Amino acid sequence: MSVERLLAMKFRAALIPLHGGAPFEVLKDMIVVGRKSECDLCLDHKGVSKLHCVLVKTDGLLVLRDLGSTNGTRVNGTRVRRAALLPQDKVSFTNYHFKIHLGPADAPIAPAENTLAMEIGELPKSGPHSDPNVHDKLKPVEVLRNELPDIYPNDGKKQD
């Protein structure tokens, strides 16, 4: 499949509240998060700025841009000005904490819906994992974390 076709495919993005509640599905290419009632995701809390940040859905990921909010936006506990959000990232706006969901347009949003319980006898007998020496044949891949240059370097506080 070509890169152009992959980029043209529709994907589903959502913010799943960590403390319960319905997921907020990102249906538009750009949404505004803030305290104002006109915002796409309205968070009614005095610690959330009127226009707190924007989320842009593009090329299979979400890009976050803080709009100079007073209390900041955190991604995985680090205060950021902008960030490319990946699946399972935790985004926080003051006391609101969300987990990022990204996937194909037909993928379910709730994480529990992605899990299927299987018995050991139901596992396929053929395929790449049927070979007991499969781990010996795989080459290790070094993963390098690309630190974003737009973090606040003097903000040593982390929020969980």
C-alpha positions in Angstrom: 0.0 0.0 0.0 1.4 3.4 -1.0 2.2 6.2 1.5 -0.3 8.4 -0.3 -3.1 5.9 0.1 -2.3 5.4 3.8 -2.4 9.2 4.4 -5.7 9.4 2.5 -7.3 6.8 4.7 -9.7 8.1 7.4 -8.8 7.5 11.0 -10.7 7.9 14.2 -9.4 10.1 17.0 -10.9 10.5 20.5 -10.1 11.8 23.9 -11.1 9.2 26.5 -11.7 10.7 30.0 -9.5 8.9 32.6 -12.0 9.5 35.4 -15.1 8.1 33.5 -17.5 9.7 31.1 -18.2 9.4 27.5 -15.2 9.7 25.1 -15.0 13.0 23.0 -14.6 12.0 19.4 -12.6 14.4 17.2 -14.8 14.7 14.2 -13.4 17.9 12.7 -9.9 18.5 11.3 -9.4 21.1 14.1 -11.1 21.5 17.4 -10.7 24.2 20.1 -10.5 23.2 23.8 -11.3 25.8 26.4 -13.7 27.2 28.9 -15.8 29.3 26.5 -19.1 27.7 25.5 -18.2 28.2 21.8 -15.3 25.7 22.1 -15.6 22.3 20.6 -14.5 20.7 23.8 -15.8 22.9 26.6 -14.2 22.3 30.0 -16.0 24.3 32.6 -13.3 24.9 35.2 -11.6 28.1 36.3 -8.2 26.6 35.7 -8.9 26.1 32.0 -8.3 29.1 29.9 -11.2 30.5 27.7 -9.2 29.4 24.6 -6.9 26.8 26.0 -5.5 24.8 23.1 -6.3 23.4 19.6 -6.1 19.8 18.4 -5.5 19.3 14.7 -6.2 15.9 13.1 -3.7 15.3 10.3 -1.8 12.4 8.6 -2.9 9.8 11.2 -2.1 11.7 14.3 -3.2 14.5 16.5 -1.2 17.7 16.9 -1.7 19.8 20.0 -0.9 23.5 20.2 -1.3 25.4 23.5 -2.8 28.8 23.0 -0.8 30.5 25.8 -3.0 29.1 28.5 -2.4 30.3 32.0 -2.1 26.8 33.6 -0.7 25.1 30.6 -1.3 21.8 28.8 0.5 18.6 29.8 1.3 15.5 27.7 2.4 12.5 29.8 3.0 14.8 32.7 5.2 17.3 30.9 4.0 20.8 30.2 4.2 21.5 26.5 3.5 24.3 24.0 2.9 21.9 21.2 3.1 18.1 20.7 2.3 15.3 18.3 0.0 13.0 20.2 0.3 9.3 19.9 -2.1 6.5 20.9 -2.3 6.0 24.7 -0.7 9.4 25.5 -2.2 11.2 28.5 -3.2 14.8 27.9 -4.1 17.0 30.9 -5.9 20.4 31.1 -5.8 21.4 34.8 -8.0 18.7 36.5 -9.1 17.1 33.2 -7.2 14.0 32.1 -7.7 12.2 28.8 -6.1 9.2 27.1 -5.6 9.6 23.3 -7.2 7.0 21.0 -6.1 6.9 17.4 -7.1 4.1 15.0 -8.8 3.2 11.8 -12.2 4.8 11.1 -14.1 1.6 11.9 -12.1 0.8 15.1 -14.0 0.9 18.3 -13.1 3.7 20.8 -13.5 2.0 24.1 -10.2 0.1 24.9 -12.2 -2.9 26.3 -13.8 -3.4 23.0 -10.5 -4.2 21.4 -9.8 -7.2 23.6 -11.1 -10.6 22.8 -10.8 -13.5 25.2 -9.5 -16.6 23.6 -8.7 -20.1 24.9 -5.2 -21.5 24.1 -6.8 -24.1 21.7 -8.3 -21.2 19.6 -4.9 -19.8 18.7 -4.0 -20.3 15.0 -1.7 -23.3 14.3 0.1 -21.5 11.4 1.5 -18.1 10.9 4.5 -16.1 11.8 4.3 -17.0 15.5 3.8 -20.8 15.0 7.6 -21.2 14.7 9.1 -21.8 18.2 12.4 -20.1 17.1 10.6 -16.9 15.7 12.3 -14.7 18.4 15.7 -15.9 17.2 14.9 -14.8 13.6 13.7 -11.3 14.5 16.3 -8.5 14.5 16.1 -6.1 17.5 15.1 -2.6 16.6 16.6 0.3 18.5 13.9 2.8 19.5 15.0 6.4 19.9 12.7 8.8 21.7 12.4 12.2 19.9 12.2 14.7 22.6 10.1 17.7 21.6 11.9 21.0 21.7 8.8 22.8 22.9 8.6 21.7 26.4 9.0 24.0 29.3 12.6 23.2 30.6 12.2 24.8 34.0 9.0 23.1 34.9 10.1 20.2 37.1 6.6 19.4 38.3 5.0 16.3 36.9 1.3 15.6 37.2 0.0 12.0 37.3 
